[in-house]
Structures are given as C-alpha cells and as structure tokens.
Amino acid sequence: MEAKVGKFFDSVTNFFSGSDQLPWCDADIIAGCEKEAAGADNGSDESKNECLTRFSWALVHSRRTEDVERGIAMLEASIASTTDPLKMREKLYLLAVGHYRRGDYSRSRELVEQCLMIEPEWRQAQSLKKAIEDRITKDGVIGIGIAVSAAGLIAGGIAAALSRKK
C-alpha cells in the first residue's frame, strides 16, 4: 500500500514539476563544443558538420534560453542543405527538442512527427512525442482548472452579493 501511495505522490509531483527525460547540458560542455566547432573550420565538410551538430545538440539541451535560441537558429540555417535522411532526422529531432525547451509544443510536435515519418520506430523521437503530448495535456488541465476556479469565484461573488441584498 505504501508503495502505491509513493507512486501516486511521485506522479503528482512530476505532473506539476513538468519533469521530462531529456538531458540538460551545462555551460562547460557548450563551451567545449563551440571550441571544437571553431577548430573544425580547417577540416573536411563532414567533420565540420559533425562538430556543428554536436554544438547544436549542446545548445538545444541548455537551460539558458539564449543558448536554445542559438541552437534552433543554427539548425534551421543548416537544414536546407541536408540531403542525407538520417542527418535530416537528427536535425529535425534537435529542432523539436529546442522548440520543446522553448515551450512551443505545437511546433515541436510537428517536427517530431516529421522525424517519425523518416524513421517510424525511432524510440528517442517517440519518447519526445509522448513528453510533448503529456505537456500539452498538462497545460490544458491547468488551464481548465484556472477557468473553473475563476468561474467559481465569480459565481461565489454573485451569490454573496445577492445574499447581502436580502
């Protein structure tokens, strides 16, 4: 019984905290990837693209909004020249992560669905899609709760005003 109660409280805590399974990236890793990308200018195009993809990964997994925005911009700039389906899938996924971190869940869902069109069984994209849908549902439930609370307050205020008149 205690285990069930613990699981219940964990699920409620996760619901309100908005936790997800996506990793976070700290400033040291971002700085290292940026340095690596800057040094890759002398290498082959393939090497440069790999370094930029790692750098973009680090940026969209950052806790800083500015980093996430920068990662999205880098990925959007590079996606037009991507012809390899696996690299396209990866960039779409990273864009979806960036938009998810930014709170643009509808755009994130569109991008992750494009990933799944390329690779329907990709578990990483499936997990992200579930996290997006859970977040959209959570935001909807909270919105409904706020609306119901406001309606209750208004109804209570009207009832109190009417009872004072009598």
N, C-alpha and C positions, 0 to 999 in steps of 0.2 A: 504494500500500500504506500509506504514511504517513497519508494522509487517512482511510482506513478505520480505522486504529488510533486516530487522533484522535477520530473519531466515536464509536468504541466507548468510549473513556475519558470523553468528554463525556456519553454516555448513562448510564454507570455513576455519574458524578458527579451528574447530575440525579436519578437514581434515589434516591441516598442523601441528597441535599440537600433533596429534596422541592420543588424549584422548580416554579412554575407560571407561567402567563402573565397572571395577574390583577394589575392595577396596585395599588400601595400609595399611601397618602395620608399626608401629613405634618401635623403639628400646626398649621402656619400656614394651610393650606387649610381644615382643620376649623374653626379659629377664624374665618376669613373667612365660611364658610358659616353658622356659628352666628350671627354678627353679622347676616348678610343675613336669616336666618330670623327673628331677633328684630325686625328692622325691617319685616318683611313683615306684621306683625300689623295694620297700618293699611291694607294694600292689599286687593285682592279675594281671594276664596277661591281662585281659580285661581292667582293669584300666590303666595299663602301656601303652597298645596300644592306648587307647583314648587320653592319655596325649601326646604321641608321634605324633598322628595325629594332635592334636591342635598345637603342636610345629611346625610340618611340614607346617601346614596352615600358621602360622605366618611367617615362613621363606620364603616361596614362594611368599608371598604378601609384602615382604620387598622392599624398594627402593635400598638397598645395594646388589650389585651383589654377594658378598661373601655369604650373607645370602641365597639368592636364590639358589646358587650352593649347599650350605649345605643342604637345604630343598630337592632339587632334589636327592642328594646322599642318604639322609635318606629314602626317599620314594622308590627309586629304590632298596635299601637294604631290605626293608620290604615287597615289593610287591610279592616276590616269595612265602612267607609263608602265603599269604592271600587267604583264601578259600571262605569266605562269599562274594557273588556277590555285595552286597551293599557297603561293605568296599572296595572291589576292584574298584568299580565305583568311590568312593570318592578319592581313592589314584590315580587312572588314571586321574581324573579331576585335582587334585592338581599338578600332574606331568605336565599336559597340561598347567596349569597356570604358573608353573615355567619355562617351555620352552618358553612360550609366553613372559614372562618378560625378558628372556634372548635374545629374538629376533630370536629364532629357530622356525619359524612359521610352517614349514612343519612337524617337529616332534610334535609340539603342536597340529596340525590338526589331525595327525594320532592318538594321544592319546585321543583327544576329540571324535573322531569317534568311538573308542573302547568303550568309556563311553556310547555313544548313542546306541551302539549295545546292551549293558546291559539294558539301560533304555532310549528308543527312545523319550519319552516325557519329559525328564528332561530339564526344562527351563534354568537352570543355564548353562548346557553344550551347549544347543542350542545358548544361548547368547554369550558364549565364542567362539563357532564355527563362528558365524557371525562377531565377533570382529577380529578373525584371518583372515577370508576371506577379510574383509574390509582392514585390514593392508596389506595383500598380494597385493590386488588391488592398494592400495595407493603407495606401494613401486614400483609396476610395472609402474604406471603412472609417478611417479617421475623419474624412470629410463628411460622411453621413452622420457620424457621432456629433460633430460640431453643429451641423444643421439641425439635428434633433434637439440638441441642448439649447440652441438659440430659440427654436420654436417653443420649447418647454418654458424658457424664461419669459418669452413674450406672452404665452398663454397664462403663466402664473401672474405676471404683472397685470394683465387684463382682469383676471379673476380677483386679484387683490383690490384693484380699483373699483370693480363692481360691488364687492362686498363692503367697501367703505361707504358707498353711496346709500346702502340700505340702512 
